[in-house]
Amino acid sequence: MLKKAVIFLLIAAAALAAPKVKIAFIGLEAKGVSESAAAGVAISFRDALINTRRFEVVERERLAALMEEQGLAISGCVTTECFIQVGQLAGAQKVVVGDVAQVGGSYIVNVRMVDVYSGRVEQSFSEVSRSLDGLFTVANSLAVKLSETITVEGTVVSVSGNTITTDLGSQDGVKVNDTLYVVRLGKEHYYPETGLFLARDSRDLGQAAITRVLADELSEAVLKGSLSVVGGDKVRLKGGVGVPPVPEPEPKPPVEKPPEVRPSGAGRIAFSSNRDGDWEIFVMDADGQNLTQLTN
């Protein structure tokens, strides 16, 4: 009976598998570098996008075939209008484009993610390498940055006490201790003139922490607090590029104290340094008992 229940959960999870963001990657334009170098970096970048497990990447051959049917060529697709057309042909939500450029002795990779429906550039990242070989590391880093901007949405498959089972798994990049945001979807809104989907109401229910990643499309999470969650509610793994830590200020080097000036008699002068390294000057009275600080 337990075995059947596990099989049922796996089937249910597969049926409700969290959809990935479908992107059409057109390639990286060569600017001041060879076409072969740009193509090599583009392949590395595409593979890195796939390995983030946040995207469904349309194969370049598929894109080329679709564009050929419309009398277009990938190499000539450099305008927003063309990006949108390619994305629509491929059934993609986003189009990723960019270039590899040489500036002096440095190489720069620029990538942009364009929304197919609005034509708006949603994300743009650039990184610099001092060598051609370093561009492959840069390509991987840029793919990760893009993936971190994507919110992955899944579904609550079942609820047992304060433990929920979701259809997010290893293929979605979830890890133990990741935080899921649980929401309940409500009414859908459509444009009255066209009938096109506009938005959907949602209500935040709380959070849950991943405790076990069971399969490619299955994980368990423990609810944080007493939450009223039911099967069919949504869970979201939020992306977002982390803010780099602020480096600790370097300690100031010790300031050497200059030699003390000791003229004979009254008016002896002494120097001292405060914590900020600024100098303070004191004058001793005739009795040699009191110091008076000189003001600026």
C-alpha positions in Angstrom: 0.0 0.0 0.0 2.8 2.4 0.9 4.6 1.6 -2.4 1.4 2.4 -4.3 1.1 5.7 -2.4 4.7 6.6 -3.3 4.1 5.8 -7.0 0.9 7.8 -6.9 2.8 10.8 -5.5 5.5 10.5 -8.2 2.8 10.4 -11.0 1.0 13.3 -9.5 4.2 15.3 -9.2 5.0 14.6 -12.9 1.5 15.7 -13.9 1.8 18.9 -12.0 5.5 19.5 -12.9 6.5 23.1 -12.4 6.8 24.8 -15.8 10.2 26.4 -16.5 10.7 29.7 -18.2 11.1 29.0 -21.9 13.8 31.0 -23.6 15.1 31.4 -27.1 18.8 32.1 -27.0 19.8 33.6 -30.4 23.5 33.8 -29.8 26.3 36.2 -29.1 27.3 38.7 -31.7 31.1 39.1 -32.4 32.4 42.6 -32.0 36.1 42.8 -32.5 36.6 39.1 -31.9 36.4 36.2 -34.4 33.1 34.6 -35.2 34.5 31.2 -34.0 35.5 32.7 -30.6 32.0 34.3 -30.1 30.3 31.0 -31.1 32.4 29.0 -28.6 31.5 31.4 -25.8 27.8 31.2 -26.9 27.8 27.4 -26.7 29.4 27.5 -23.2 26.8 30.1 -22.1 23.9 28.1 -23.5 25.0 25.0 -21.7 25.4 26.9 -18.5 21.8 28.2 -18.9 20.6 24.7 -19.2 22.6 23.5 -16.2 21.0 26.2 -13.9 17.8 24.1 -14.3 15.7 27.3 -14.3 15.1 27.5 -18.1 13.8 25.5 -21.0 16.2 26.5 -23.7 15.0 26.2 -27.3 17.6 24.4 -29.4 19.5 26.7 -31.9 18.7 24.3 -34.7 15.0 24.6 -34.0 15.3 28.3 -34.0 17.2 28.3 -37.3 14.5 26.1 -38.9 11.6 28.3 -37.6 13.3 31.4 -38.9 14.2 29.9 -42.2 10.5 29.2 -42.7 9.9 32.9 -42.3 12.8 33.9 -44.6 14.9 35.1 -41.7 18.4 34.3 -40.5 19.7 34.2 -37.0 22.9 36.1 -37.9 20.8 39.1 -39.0 18.5 39.2 -36.0 19.7 42.2 -34.1 16.6 44.3 -33.5 14.0 44.1 -30.8 11.3 43.5 -33.4 13.2 40.5 -34.7 13.8 39.2 -31.1 10.1 39.3 -30.4 9.2 37.6 -33.7 11.7 34.8 -33.0 10.4 34.4 -29.5 6.8 34.1 -30.7 7.8 31.6 -33.4 9.5 29.4 -30.8 6.7 29.8 -28.2 9.2 31.3 -25.8 8.5 33.7 -23.0 11.9 35.4 -23.1 14.7 35.9 -25.7 18.3 36.0 -24.6 20.8 37.9 -26.8 24.2 39.5 -26.3 27.7 40.0 -27.7 31.3 39.4 -27.2 33.5 42.5 -27.6 37.2 43.3 -27.4 38.1 46.6 -25.9 41.9 47.2 -25.7 43.4 44.2 -24.0 40.1 43.1 -22.3 37.1 41.1 -23.5 33.6 41.9 -22.5 30.5 39.7 -22.6 27.1 41.4 -22.5 23.8 39.5 -22.2 20.3 40.8 -22.2 16.9 39.1 -21.5 14.0 40.5 -23.4 10.4 39.8 -22.6 8.6 38.5 -25.7 5.2 40.0 -24.9 6.3 43.5 -24.0 9.6 43.8 -25.8 11.2 45.2 -22.7 14.7 44.4 -21.6 14.2 42.8 -18.2 17.7 42.0 -17.3 21.2 43.1 -18.5 24.5 41.9 -17.3 28.2 42.4 -18.4 31.4 40.8 -17.2 35.0 41.4 -18.2 37.9 38.9 -18.9 41.5 39.7 -19.4 41.9 36.7 -21.8 40.0 34.7 -24.3 40.2 31.6 -22.1 38.6 33.5 -19.2 35.5 34.1 -21.3 34.2 30.6 -20.6 34.2 31.3 -16.9 32.5 34.6 -17.6 29.8 32.8 -19.6 29.0 30.5 -16.7 28.8 33.4 -14.3 26.4 35.3 -16.5 24.2 32.3 -16.9 24.0 32.0 -13.1 23.2 35.7 -12.7 20.3 35.4 -15.2 18.9 32.3 -13.4 19.0 34.1 -10.1 16.5 36.6 -11.4 13.9 33.9 -12.1 11.2 33.0 -9.6 10.4 29.3 -9.9 6.8 28.4 -9.2 5.5 24.9 -8.2 2.4 23.3 -6.7 1.6 21.8 -3.3 0.9 18.1 -4.2 -0.1 17.0 -0.7 -0.2 18.1 3.0 0.5 16.0 6.1 0.5 18.0 9.3 3.0 20.7 8.9 4.8 18.9 6.1 4.0 19.6 2.4 5.1 17.8 -0.7 5.7 19.9 -3.8 6.5 19.3 -7.4 9.7 21.3 -7.2 12.7 19.0 -7.2 16.4 18.7 -8.2 15.7 19.6 -11.8 14.4 23.0 -10.5 17.6 23.6 -8.6 16.0 23.4 -5.1 18.2 22.5 -2.2 17.7 21.5 1.4 17.1 24.6 3.6 15.8 26.7 0.6 12.9 28.9 1.6 9.6 28.5 -0.3 6.9 31.2 -0.3 3.4 29.6 -0.2 0.6 31.5 -1.9 -3.0 30.8 -2.8 -4.2 31.9 -6.3 -7.5 33.7 -6.7 -9.6 35.4 -9.3 -8.2 35.8 -12.8 -8.5 39.1 -14.7 -8.7 39.6 -18.4 -8.8 42.5 -20.8 -12.5 43.1 -21.6 -11.8 44.1 -25.2 -9.4 41.3 -26.2 -10.0 38.6 -23.6 -6.3 38.3 -23.1 -5.0 37.3 -19.7 -4.1 40.3 -17.5 -3.3 39.1 -14.0 -4.4 36.9 -11.2 -5.0 37.6 -7.5 -2.8 35.9 -5.0 -2.6 35.8 -1.2 0.5 35.1 0.7 0.1 32.2 3.2 3.6 32.0 4.7 6.9 30.2 4.2 8.2 26.7 4.3 11.8 25.3 4.4 12.9 22.4 2.1 13.9 19.4 4.2 14.2 16.7 1.5 14.7 16.7 -2.2 13.1 13.4 -3.2 13.3 13.4 -7.0 13.7 15.5 -10.1 10.2 16.9 -9.5 9.5 16.2 -5.9 10.5 17.6 -2.5 9.3 17.9 1.0 9.2 21.1 3.1 8.2 22.0 6.6 5.8 24.9 7.1 7.0 27.8 9.3 4.2 28.3 11.8 0.6 27.2 11.7 -0.5 27.7 8.1 -3.7 26.7 6.4 -2.3 25.1 3.3 -4.1 22.7 0.9 -3.2 20.8 -2.2 -3.1 23.0 -5.2 -1.7 26.0 -3.4 1.4 27.4 -5.1 5.0 27.6 -3.8 7.6 30.0 -5.1 11.4 29.8 -5.0 12.4 33.3 -5.4 15.5 34.4 -7.3 17.5 37.6 -7.1 21.1 38.5 -7.5 22.7 38.7 -4.0 24.2 41.9 -2.9 27.9 41.5 -2.5 29.1 41.9 1.1 30.6 45.2 2.0 34.3 44.7 2.6 35.7 45.5 6.0 37.6 48.8 6.1 41.4 48.2 6.1 42.9 49.2 9.4 45.0 52.4 9.2 48.7 51.9 9.5 50.2 53.0 12.8 51.3 56.6 12.7 54.8 57.1 14.0 55.0 59.8 16.7 57.5 62.5 15.7 60.2 63.3 18.1 59.1 65.5 21.0 60.5 69.0 20.9 61.9 70.0 24.3 63.1 73.6 24.5 64.6 74.6 27.8 62.4 76.3 30.4 58.7 77.1 30.2 56.7 76.6 27.1 57.8 73.0 26.5 55.9 71.5 23.5 54.6 68.0 23.3 52.9 66.2 20.4 50.4 63.4 20.5 48.2 61.5 18.0 44.5 60.7 18.3 42.8 57.5 17.0 42.2 59.1 13.6 45.9 59.9 13.1 45.5 63.6 13.6 48.1 65.6 15.5 47.4 67.5 18.7 49.9 70.0 20.2 50.2 70.8 23.9 52.3 73.5 25.7 53.6 72.9 29.2 53.4 75.8 31.7 56.4 77.2 33.6 55.8 74.9 36.6 56.0 71.9 34.4 52.7 70.6 35.9 50.0 71.4 33.4 49.6 70.9 29.6 47.5 73.3 27.6 46.2 72.1 24.2 46.7 74.5 21.3 43.6 75.1 19.2 43.6 75.5 15.4 
